[in-house]
Each structure stands twice: as C-alpha cells, then as structure tokens.
Amino acid sequence: MNSIWLSIVLGGLSMLAKETGITVFLLNVAYDTYRNWPALKRTMQDMRWSEETHQFGRRVSRVLLSMGVLLAVRLALLQGSLPRFSQQDNPTAFHPNLYVRLLTFCYLAAFNWWLLLCPSTLSHDWQMGSIPLVTTLSDPRNLLTFIAFGAALLFVFRGLMDCEHQRHVPVVLGFLLLVLPFLPATNLVVTVGFVVAERVLYIPSMGCLILVVYGAQRLWERLDARLRRPFLLLTIVLLAAGCLKTIARNQDWSSREALLRSGLKTLPHNAKMHYNFGNFLRDSSRPEPAIAHYREALRLWPTYASAHNNIGTLMPQFATAEYHFREAIKYASEHINAHYNLGQLYRKSNRTSDAIRMLERCIQLEPLFTAAYLELVKLYGGQPAAAGRLLARVVRLNPYNADLRRQYGDWLMEQNMLLEAFKQYQEGIKIMETHQLSVIGACRCLRKMGQQSRLHQMVLRWQFIVRLSNGGIPIQNDIYLRDWSIKHELRNRAMIYDSGSSSSSSSGSSSGSGGTSSSSTNTGTGSTIVNGDSGPTTTEDTGSIKDCSKINCRKQTDPRHPAEPAEISIRILRTPHCNRSEHIPSSLKACKLAAASAPPTTANSAAPEPPSTHNGKGSGKTKKWSKSRHKPKRQQPSGTTALDPNGAPLAAPLLVSNLLDKL
C-alpha cells in the first residue's frame, strides 16, 4: 500500500517537471497487468475473483484515479484550455490533407526511434521546415517507417506470447518504456508545438537501453568463443564513438554562437535557424549580416512575421521599416511587438494619431505590456490627466519596479504634487535602497518643501548606504559629511540670529524712547532693561553675525572686548577642522549654539561679571577658573530663553561633536 502512494507522489512530481511524466501511471498499470496476467486469466476462466485479483483491482483503481486528478490539476494550471500553436511550430499538424499528415507523423515516430539508435543528426530546434512533409508512398523515407513499425509489431507479439510464462521480462518492460512515454509527442492525443524534440526522448531512451543491453546479453550467450572477442571489440568501439560524439556535442553547447552555428550546419534549410542566428548578429551589433540571415529566413518561409518585424527594426529608411512592420501584422494580426514598433516609428515621424492607434491596439492585445503605456505617456504630453492615469496604471501593474516609481514621481513633481511624488520616491527606495534616481528625486522634493532637516538625514543615509554597498566602513566623522552638515546648520542658524539681533535692537530703541527705564552697565554679554509697566525682561545683544568672522581670536580673552557666545559658536561651525579649544575661552566651553545672555537682574543690582581666565585688577575677589578645579555643566544658564523670530522658544542646537554623535 505504501509503495502505491509513493509511486503516485513520484509520478505527480514527474508530471510537474515534464508533462510526459504522467505516462508513468500508464506504464505502471500495463506492467502490473503483465505481471499478474496468470491470476487474471484464472479469474476470467473460473468467473470468480481471487484475493490477488482484488488487490490488483484496488491498485489499478487508485493509480487511474490519481492520474485523473493530476490531469485535472494540470488543465487547471493551463486555465482550462490547451495551449495553441501556429503553423510555424508544427507544419504537419496544420496540413489540410489527412493522408499527408498520417504519413508524416508515422515517419516522425520512426525518425525519433532512429535518433535513439544513431544520434548523428542533432539540433536544438526542429521547428518549421526542418523535416519536409512526406506526401507520397514513393518517398524513400517510408522505408524507415516500415522498418520501425515492423520491429514494434514484433516486440508486441513477443510480449503477448510471453505473458503466460514471463521468460523475457526485460523485453516487455523496455518496450513499454520506449513506447508509452512517447505517445504524447505523436500528435495522436493533442497537437504539440514541435516537429522533433530531443527532450521527449529522455524516458524512451531508458527503454531503448534496456532492449539493447538485453539483446547484447542474449547475443553474447549464443555466440561461439571465437566470435566473442570481435564482438567485445566492436562494442568498445561503439561506446568510444558515442563518447566522442557526446564530447563534440558539448562543445556545440559551450556558447550561444557555437550552438547556433551547429544548428545552421545541421539544418541549413530551416528558416528558424537563420532567424535565431540573425538575432545573435543583431545583438552583437552586426546589422548587415543579421539582415542577410533575416532575408534568407523569409526566402525559406515567406510568411515569417517575426523575421519581418526584426528586419523593420534594423532599417533606417522609414518606408522600408513601415513595410516590414505592416507585413508582420498582415501575417500575424496579434503580433504585439510589430504593433509596438510601428507605433514607435509613427511617433518619431510625428504621426501622433497613427502612433496612438497602434499603441492602443498593442494594449488591447496585451494589457500588461508596460512599454506601450510609457510610449503613450510621451504622446499624451499635452494632456496631463491622461498621462497621469497611464503612469498610475503602470505602477499598479508593476508595483515592485523602482524605475517606474521614479518616473511616476517625476511626473507628479512636475505637476507640483510634491507629497505624492515623495511617496513614490520613498516606495522606490524601499524596493531598491541603492536606487540613485529615487534618492535624488526625494531630495528635490524635500528641498522644494523646505524640509531641510529631512533632506540632511536622507543625504546622510544615502552616503551610509553607498559606503556599505561598496564594501567600505561607514565612518561617522567623514570630512565631506561634516562639512556639509556644518554649512547646512550654519545657514539656518545665521538667519535666526540675524532676525534675533534686529528684533533686540528695535526693542531696545523703543524702550529707551518711552517710559522710565534704568540700566546697569555690565562687562558681560547683555544688559537688563526694566520697564515701568511690566516686570523685568531679559534680552540678548548678540551683535552682527556678519562681523563675527572679523573678530580676532585673541580678543576673546581680552576683558575689554569679550566675545559673544553666538559669535564663538558660529566661528566653530565655520572652522570645523581647527582646534576648537583655541577659539573658546575656558569659561565659555559649556556654551551651546544658542546665544546665552546673563541671568536676570534688577536695576539696583549690579550684573555679575563673567568668570575670567586671568588675574584681573577689578573690584572684588575673583577665582581662577581651570579645567582641573571646576568643569561647568553643559547647560544653558538659568533664566535664559532663546527665542526665534516669532517669539517662540527655540531649541538650542547641538555642537558639531554632539551632532556627529547623534548621527
């Protein structure tokens, strides 16, 4: 029981590999019938079922039922219909004369049998006129047909006579392996799409080997001792010739050109061989010999539509190319490539209406043909709505194509639909993270939308991915990225500081002109203005940022010209490769990029002096600050809030080192 189900499973796998594998079920039934013929004969004579015949019936029913289920599954995979072939694939099957079809099909079966015995004529493609039709009984090729079918009848007679005693089991098994797997290729059940196919001879070759070896064994047993030595030498020579033929055939399959040349040598009258070799020459940028082989294919097969189409693609003259494309459509009305190529030809010749008609016909024949949609998009340049619908359909048909996503994103960005375009670019990056055009398009969208921070992140991410894909190590302190990020941060912050400085100046002048005010002079960074109507308000006096670069670094330690924190921070950003400790006083190393003012004071209290790095002679006792004695915390002074131009609290930007750490 287990062996039956194992045979069914293996037969199903064989069918999935090649359709002829399903014939193994017929082989099992035929061989099981042969082996159980004595019991079946007794049952028919006695008119009574025995246990042996019951088991045989159960085995056969399971095998045939499984075969039917697998055939249904195979038809379901073909969507319930058999494949359709053309006259080019199998000319014999489309011949109107039944007499010619019968003679030719019988000869093809004999020819396949001869290929198993003597594989001297081999080709990778036997379509079209590879084997001329047998039209009369006087054709000498019918002799091979009579010999082959005569030998088959002898094997059948031998097998039937041996059913009772079963003395020649290898003969029956070999003949079944030779004939049954070849039945689908005989065009008796269904029409096949080839004339001769060496691939359908894999299983029959096993039967041929069994018959040849069994015959050689029987002949060896009957030979005299004197004849055995010459027979052995002849067998060795035959095996050596087969090995040499295999080696030579392997050389033919070493490259595409070698295979095509061997096919032309074997079948020079085959139009398909010239067509295939013309394709190779065209791909090798040799148009002149390619056209010559296409014309030879048309001479051998005048209605060869694909040859007309390929010649049209190589013709520089408009009239000649149009003629061949129209001939291809004439002989094959559903030739998709001919319609597409003719539409392209009309588009380049500014015949827009004809081009649209051909491309729409192409889409009717094949709704999934993406290239036709893209050509129509070019023709609908003046109709944005139609072009957008076509591109959207192309993306739906090919959701995992990064190039098409990028193309749709470009169109959306041209229509100023930045958010939708950015989404398409993002999808393209998800599909292929190294897709450069999608990254460039996304960066352009972010730049137009003014999202500089996200643009910065995307550039850093792209640099990281490129380094990683090239086998390098992503270095955090990359010079290019540091310089780019510094310039980017400086551009944004400088605008904020400029606007903050101008607002502070205007606020100070308005306070001085109206109301009672008092100020306390400070040697630090700012002054405190007290308005009579409101509480104390702290403002910044950052100075002009444009003049920050003109301040000498030595002046930072001069108490008469103290440096502003904003000035120092911007100088750090503009000089990323210098030693920052040379530009920052020890007392200001805790400052961030936001400008910090002094803590709030009243009018009657003196503002505290900032810590000094030298022994000054001013009033009061000042401590000497050093790195070893005291390290100020990296935080903004209490009571100070940096404001943006709109008056909202502004988050303090990070120093370059902290920015790189965060990246």
Secondary structure as GFF3:
##gff-version 3
##sequence-region A 1 663
A	DSSP	alpha_helix	2	17	.	.	.	ID=ss1
A	DSSP	three_ten_helix	19	22	.	.	.	ID=ss2
A	DSSP	alpha_helix	23	35	.	.	.	ID=ss3
A	DSSP	alpha_helix	37	46	.	.	.	ID=ss4
A	DSSP	alpha_helix	51	77	.	.	.	ID=ss5
A	DSSP	three_ten_helix	92	94	.	.	.	ID=ss6
A	DSSP	alpha_helix	98	117	.	.	.	ID=ss7
A	DSSP	three_ten_helix	128	130	.	.	.	ID=ss8
A	DSSP	alpha_helix	142	161	.	.	.	ID=ss9
A	DSSP	alpha_helix	169	179	.	.	.	ID=ss10
A	DSSP	three_ten_helix	180	186	.	.	.	ID=ss11
A	DSSP	three_ten_helix	198	201	.	.	.	ID=ss12
A	DSSP	alpha_helix	202	222	.	.	.	ID=ss13
A	DSSP	alpha_helix	225	252	.	.	.	ID=ss14
A	DSSP	alpha_helix	256	266	.	.	.	ID=ss15
A	DSSP	alpha_helix	271	283	.	.	.	ID=ss16
A	DSSP	alpha_helix	287	300	.	.	.	ID=ss17
A	DSSP	alpha_helix	305	314	.	.	.	ID=ss18
A	DSSP	alpha_helix	318	331	.	.	.	ID=ss19
A	DSSP	alpha_helix	336	348	.	.	.	ID=ss20
A	DSSP	alpha_helix	352	365	.	.	.	ID=ss21
A	DSSP	alpha_helix	370	379	.	.	.	ID=ss22
A	DSSP	alpha_helix	384	397	.	.	.	ID=ss23
A	DSSP	alpha_helix	402	414	.	.	.	ID=ss24
A	DSSP	alpha_helix	418	431	.	.	.	ID=ss25
A	DSSP	alpha_helix	436	449	.	.	.	ID=ss26
A	DSSP	alpha_helix	452	469	.	.	.	ID=ss27
A	DSSP	alpha_helix	479	513	.	.	.	ID=ss28
A	DSSP	beta_strand	528	530	.	.	.	ID=ss29
A	DSSP	beta_strand	536	538	.	.	.	ID=ss30
A	DSSP	three_ten_helix	545	550	.	.	.	ID=ss31
A	DSSP	three_ten_helix	553	557	.	.	.	ID=ss32
A	DSSP	alpha_helix	565	574	.	.	.	ID=ss33
A	DSSP	three_ten_helix	580	582	.	.	.	ID=ss34
A	DSSP	three_ten_helix	586	588	.	.	.	ID=ss35
A	DSSP	alpha_helix	656	662	.	.	.	ID=ss36
###
